[in-house]
Structure formats: C-alpha cells, structure tokens
C-alpha cells in the first residue's frame, strides 16, 4: 500500500462526488430531511428528545452504506476499477482511498445534520453537541466501511441496494432502538452484542443521558473502530476487479 496512491484515490473520489449533485444531496440533505420529519412527527418534543439522538446516528449509517456500496460497485461495472488496478494502485489503496474520501464526507454530514437538529429543531442532549457529532461521524464511517465490504459481494447496483435490508434491517431490529437489548430473548441478545449498530445506539444513548459520557463511550467507540478496520481489511481482500 502506498500513501501517495491512497491520497490520489481520495482526491479522485472527492472530485467525482463534487460533480455528482444527486449523491451529495443524498449524503447531506436526506438525513436533515429525515430529522425534520421526525421533529414534525414528535411535535410535542418529549419523544423527539428520547429517540432523536439515536435516530440522528442511525440515519447517516444507512445513507453512507447505500451510497458507498453503489458508488464503489459503479467503479467495477464501468470498467474503471479494472483499469485502475492495471496501474501500481493496489486494492488496499483503493479501499482505503474510498474510505477516507467518504469518511471526510461523513464528517461534513455529521456536522450539518447535528447542527440542524440541535440549533434549528431544538434537539437537546445532556452532553455537549461535540460528543453527538463524534458519534454521528463514527456511525457514518461505519456505514462507509460496511458499504465498501458489501460492494465486494454484489454484481450489480441493484444487488448492492438489496444487501442493505439484509445487513442493516436486522441490526436495526436488534440494536436496542425498539426493545432494550437486555430485554431481548437471550439468543437475540447475544447476536446483538456483536452487531456494530448496537454500539452506535449505546453511544448515542450515553450522549443523550449523561453530561460527561466520555467513560461510557470508550467501549462502543472501540468496538465501532474494530468493525471499521475489519470491514476495510475484508473489503480489500475480497474486492474483485470487475463484475462476473
């Protein structure tokens, strides 16, 4: 892996994304619209304060998963990936370059959606907004890494989208958002203990309820970081040059 080639990949991906207004809209506007809709649904404010911080971290995860998996797969179906890999660019350079490029967008996305939620929609958390931004960004980067991994197993963009309900919806059901994880049947609780979205929800809950959540965020953020590293490593190992 070459740092120079990785940075070249980052710059190329960012240039492509800045020209793709629909993708930028999906990344930056859709989470904001979803939070506005959520605030409208829970207009009394009480339930919005309860579920808002958690869903604020879940929405970027889903959006980044879909966008990253489809965008990466497009590189293969268009033949771009095959051409790139005939150069000194390696699979690790490509995957890490995509991860860094979309990671930067996840930072922007997290800052924008958190700012709108806190200052415009009145979302209040016990901890400061900086902690909330940290969790939102971590969730977005997690979605990016899992999207890169999923793209390695899809042959078409439609298949990439199909992988979303297969990988995201079970996590959504078991992450503790609908039912506290310790109230799940024991077998499902054990499964939820290894799913990354469970730790995103744990982190968001800590930020929502505790003025100083730093200590309680250590374990969730380490688990999320571990999942990101594993997903990127597997993505680079399983990435195919082109669809079959």
URTA-V64809 format. One record per residue. N is the residue number from 1. RES is the residue in three letters. PHI is phi in degrees with one decimal (NA if undefined). PSI is psi in radians with two decimals (none if undefined). BURIAL is 1 if it has 16 or more other ideal C-beta (glycine too) atoms within 10 Angstrom, else 0. Layout:
# URTA-V64809
N:RES:PHI:PSI:BURIAL
N:RES:PHI:PSI:BURIAL
This chain:
# URTA-V64809
1:UNK:NA:2.38:0
2:UNK:-115.9:2.16:0
3:UNK:-56.9:-0.65:0
4:UNK:-64.5:-0.80:0
5:UNK:-67.2:-0.60:1
6:UNK:-63.6:-0.78:1
7:UNK:-67.0:-0.60:0
8:UNK:-62.3:-0.72:0
9:UNK:-64.4:-0.73:1
10:UNK:-57.8:-0.83:1
11:UNK:-63.3:-0.71:0
12:UNK:-65.0:-0.77:0
13:UNK:-65.1:-0.74:1
14:UNK:-64.2:-0.66:1
15:UNK:-63.3:-0.74:0
16:UNK:-63.4:-0.75:0
17:UNK:-69.0:-0.63:1
18:UNK:-67.1:-0.38:0
19:UNK:-89.9:-0.20:0
20:UNK:-100.1:1.58:0
21:UNK:-68.1:-0.55:0
22:UNK:-67.0:-0.72:0
23:UNK:-66.0:-0.75:1
24:UNK:-61.0:-0.69:1
25:UNK:-62.9:-0.73:0
26:UNK:-63.5:-0.69:1
27:UNK:-72.0:-0.74:1
28:UNK:-102.3:-0.55:0
29:UNK:-92.0:-0.73:0
30:UNK:-59.0:-0.83:1
31:UNK:-59.4:-0.63:1
32:UNK:-66.1:-0.77:1
33:UNK:-62.6:-0.71:0
34:UNK:-64.1:-0.70:1
35:UNK:-67.8:-0.65:1
36:UNK:-63.5:-0.72:0
37:UNK:-64.3:-0.70:0
38:UNK:-64.0:-0.73:1
39:UNK:-64.5:-0.60:1
40:UNK:-69.5:-0.72:0
41:UNK:-63.0:-0.80:0
42:UNK:-98.9:1.07:0
43:UNK:-65.5:-0.38:0
44:UNK:-72.5:-0.28:0
45:UNK:91.1:-0.46:0
46:UNK:-70.0:-0.92:0
47:UNK:-69.1:-0.54:0
48:UNK:-62.3:-0.70:1
49:UNK:-66.5:-0.48:0
50:UNK:-81.5:-0.83:0
51:UNK:-99.9:-0.29:1
52:UNK:-57.2:-0.88:1
53:UNK:-60.3:-0.63:1
54:UNK:-70.1:-0.86:1
55:UNK:-67.2:-0.49:1
56:UNK:-60.2:-0.56:1
57:UNK:-88.1:-0.42:1
58:UNK:-78.9:-0.70:1
59:UNK:-57.7:-0.84:1
60:UNK:-62.0:-0.60:1
61:UNK:-57.9:-0.85:1
62:UNK:-67.1:-0.80:1
63:UNK:-63.7:-0.79:1
64:UNK:-66.5:-0.61:1
65:UNK:-60.8:-0.86:1
66:UNK:-65.6:-0.87:1
67:UNK:-63.8:-0.78:1
68:UNK:-66.9:-0.76:1
69:UNK:-64.1:-0.74:1
70:UNK:-70.6:-0.75:1
71:UNK:-64.1:-0.71:1
72:UNK:-68.6:-0.72:1
73:UNK:-64.4:-0.59:1
74:UNK:-60.1:-0.56:0
75:UNK:-61.8:-0.63:1
76:UNK:-77.7:-0.83:1
77:UNK:-65.6:-0.47:0
78:UNK:-85.7:-0.15:0
79:UNK:86.5:-0.04:0
80:UNK:-62.9:-0.75:0
81:UNK:-63.0:-0.74:1
82:UNK:-61.5:-0.71:0
83:UNK:-67.9:-0.70:0
84:UNK:-64.6:-0.67:1
85:UNK:-80.5:-0.01:1
86:UNK:-85.4:-0.16:0
87:UNK:-92.5:3.12:0
88:UNK:-62.7:-0.15:0
89:UNK:-63.3:2.19:1
90:UNK:-97.4:2.97:1
91:UNK:-62.6:-0.68:1
92:UNK:-64.2:-0.69:1
93:UNK:-60.5:-0.75:1
94:UNK:-65.8:-0.86:1
95:UNK:-64.9:-0.79:1
96:UNK:-66.8:-0.64:1
97:UNK:-62.3:-0.77:1
98:UNK:-63.3:-0.75:1
99:UNK:-61.1:-0.75:1
100:UNK:-68.4:-0.72:1
101:UNK:-63.9:-0.87:1
102:UNK:-71.5:-0.47:1
103:UNK:-63.8:-0.71:1
104:UNK:-62.1:-0.71:0
105:UNK:-66.6:-0.59:1
106:UNK:-64.4:-0.61:1
107:UNK:-63.9:-0.81:0
108:UNK:-63.3:-0.79:0
109:UNK:-58.0:-0.81:1
110:UNK:-62.3:-0.72:1
111:UNK:-66.7:-0.72:0
112:UNK:-67.3:-0.89:1
113:UNK:-68.8:-0.58:1
114:UNK:-69.7:-0.74:1
115:UNK:-61.1:-0.78:0
116:UNK:-65.2:-0.74:1
117:UNK:-65.7:-0.71:1
118:UNK:-81.1:-0.85:1
119:UNK:-88.9:-0.51:0
120:UNK:-98.3:-0.76:0
121:UNK:-92.1:-0.17:1
122:UNK:78.6:0.40:0
123:UNK:-67.5:2.22:1
124:UNK:-117.9:2.33:0
125:UNK:-125.8:2.72:1
126:UNK:-64.9:-0.68:0
127:UNK:-86.1:2.95:1
128:UNK:-71.5:2.84:0
129:UNK:-63.3:-0.47:1
130:UNK:-60.8:-0.71:0
131:UNK:-63.5:-0.69:1
132:UNK:-65.5:-0.74:1
133:UNK:-59.9:-0.73:1
134:UNK:-57.6:-0.80:1
135:UNK:-69.2:-0.70:1
136:UNK:-62.3:-0.76:1
137:UNK:-65.0:-0.76:1
138:UNK:-59.6:-0.70:1
139:UNK:-64.5:-0.74:1
140:UNK:-64.3:-0.72:1
141:UNK:-66.6:-0.65:1
142:UNK:-61.3:-0.79:1
143:UNK:-60.4:-0.67:1
144:UNK:-61.8:-0.84:1
145:UNK:-65.6:-0.71:1
146:UNK:-69.8:-0.58:1
147:UNK:-65.2:-0.71:1
148:UNK:-61.9:-0.72:1
149:UNK:-65.8:-0.76:1
150:UNK:-63.4:-0.62:1
151:UNK:-63.6:-0.42:1
152:UNK:-70.5:-0.33:1
153:UNK:-106.6:0.02:0
154:UNK:-103.5:2.54:1
155:UNK:-100.8:-0.38:0
156:UNK:-137.7:2.87:0
157:UNK:-63.8:-0.59:1
158:UNK:-63.7:-0.71:0
159:UNK:-64.9:-0.63:0
160:UNK:-62.1:-0.73:1
161:UNK:-67.1:-0.64:0
162:UNK:-63.1:-0.51:0
163:UNK:-68.2:-0.36:1
164:UNK:-61.3:-0.94:1
165:UNK:-64.8:-0.50:0
166:UNK:-72.4:-0.48:0
167:UNK:-109.2:-0.53:1
168:UNK:-92.2:-0.79:1
169:UNK:-61.3:-0.76:0
170:UNK:-58.2:-0.65:0
171:UNK:-66.9:-0.68:1
172:UNK:-60.7:-0.69:1
173:UNK:-72.4:-0.52:1
174:UNK:-107.1:0.01:1
175:UNK:-79.2:-0.13:1
176:UNK:102.5:0.00:1
177:UNK:-73.0:-0.74:1
178:UNK:-86.6:-0.76:0
179:UNK:-135.3:2.32:0
180:UNK:-52.0:2.41:0
181:UNK:-62.1:-0.55:1
182:UNK:-75.5:-0.08:0
183:UNK:-103.0:0.00:0
184:UNK:-73.9:2.73:1
185:UNK:-53.0:2.55:0
186:UNK:-54.4:-0.73:0
187:UNK:-62.8:-0.73:0
188:UNK:-70.8:-0.58:0
189:UNK:-63.0:-0.71:1
190:UNK:-65.0:-0.68:0
191:UNK:-64.8:-0.77:1
192:UNK:-62.6:-0.47:1
193:UNK:-66.5:-0.32:0
194:UNK:-109.2:-0.03:0
195:UNK:-86.1:2.32:1
196:UNK:-66.2:-0.58:1
197:UNK:-65.4:-0.44:1
198:UNK:-59.8:-0.66:1
199:UNK:-79.9:-0.45:1
200:UNK:-63.8:-0.79:1
201:UNK:-65.2:-0.72:1
202:UNK:-59.2:-0.76:1
203:UNK:-65.8:-0.76:1
204:UNK:-64.1:-0.66:1
205:UNK:-64.8:-0.71:1
206:UNK:-63.0:-0.74:1
207:UNK:-64.3:-0.66:1
208:UNK:-69.8:-0.53:1
209:UNK:-108.7:-0.34:0
210:UNK:-119.4:2.30:1
211:UNK:-63.8:-0.56:0
212:UNK:-128.6:1.47:0
213:UNK:-87.2:0.11:1
214:UNK:-49.3:-0.86:0
215:UNK:-63.9:-0.68:0
216:UNK:-76.5:-0.23:1
217:UNK:-88.0:-0.23:1
218:UNK:-59.8:-0.95:0
219:UNK:-63.3:-0.87:0
220:UNK:-57.7:-0.75:1
221:UNK:-69.4:-0.59:1
222:UNK:-66.6:-0.71:0
223:UNK:-66.0:-0.76:1
224:UNK:-60.8:-0.77:1
225:UNK:-62.2:-0.70:1
226:UNK:-61.3:-0.76:0
227:UNK:-63.3:-0.69:1
228:UNK:-62.2:-0.82:1
229:UNK:-63.3:-0.80:0
230:UNK:-63.4:-0.78:0
231:UNK:-62.5:-0.73:1
232:UNK:-67.6:-0.68:1
233:UNK:-64.4:-0.81:0
234:UNK:-65.8:-0.64:1
235:UNK:-62.7:-0.71:1
236:UNK:-70.1:-0.54:1
237:UNK:-77.3:-0.56:0
238:UNK:-101.3:-0.07:0
239:UNK:-64.6:2.23:1
240:UNK:-96.6:2.64:0
241:UNK:-65.7:-0.61:0
242:UNK:-154.8:2.89:0
243:UNK:-72.9:2.72:0
244:UNK:-77.1:none:0
